[in-house]
Amino acid sequence: MTVKINHIVVSGTSILRNAARQAGGDAAKILGDCGVARPLSDVDAECMRHAVQGSRVYREALDILRLDPCRVSAEVNAMAPWLGLCGKGLNGPSRVDRIVILHTDTGAGTLAAKVLAQYLQEVAGKAVAGYRRINGFGVPGSMAKGLVQLAKAIKEEAPQGDVTLLNVTGGFKPESGYAILAGITHYKVAAAYYIHEAFRDTVVIPLLPASLVEDLPRLGDSMIPVRGRRELELLAHALEPTGLTSTNPPGISSQLVELIAELKPILA
């Protein structure tokens, strides 16, 4: 079975903060300041000026990212099982068909997203569809507007693959939670994933398709209804690099079956 796996990455600024620790001279200070810059501030405007390939700060951040991608970028670290990086992944090279990066409406967010996109292009090539600056996202006074625009972007990007996975490692937890909610409620994103701070590894949260959730209260003896089975099979294929599913032949993750079993009496 050939499955096109689409990754939507909600990016933060970990690249800037982590690169600052290894950079030298003025670049270290600028990257450090950008990593904690207040949106709409003069510092954030300075970050935007460096969000071009010709900037020395941009180049230094990219060079540092290349040397140690999983330590420098939380987003790359979470996606490593699919990219075949840092000793992660079960079956060698990249298992990514499409990547799009959604980032905040800030200079720091733009700088980090552009550096991340260029690195991912070097690793995954044409799979990188680009990056999108989400209007109002991450900006004081525009939080509600920004979250609506983030949900809209997820809706637009989710249909671009047979199965879509949502990388929510970057950014602040409330915004990541909203992104997950958008995936569950409307757009059939199959799963969200992130780096767990305690486990220090990629954790995948299956997002049950809306059709499956609707059918759960009406299930009889069958654990998985006909409606929704296709979505679960696609998710099983997409999760193969993480080791959560069987691969020969591809099967439905036992964790998903257990989750459905636990949800059934709650929703009945």
Secondary structure, DSSP 8 states (H G I E B T S, - for coil): ----EEEEEE--SHHHHHHHTT--HHHHHHHHHHHT--TTSHHHHHHHHT-STT-HHHHHHHHHHHHSHHHH-HHHHHHHHHHT-TT--SSSS---SEEEEEE-SSHHHHHHHHHHHHHHHHHHGGGEEEEEE-TTTT-TT-HHHHHHHHHHHHHHHGGGSSEEEEE--SS-HHHHHHHHHHIIIII---EEEEE-TTT-SEEEEE---HHHHHHGGG--S-SS-STTHHHHHHHHHHTGGGTSS-BTTB---HHHHHHHHHHHHHH-
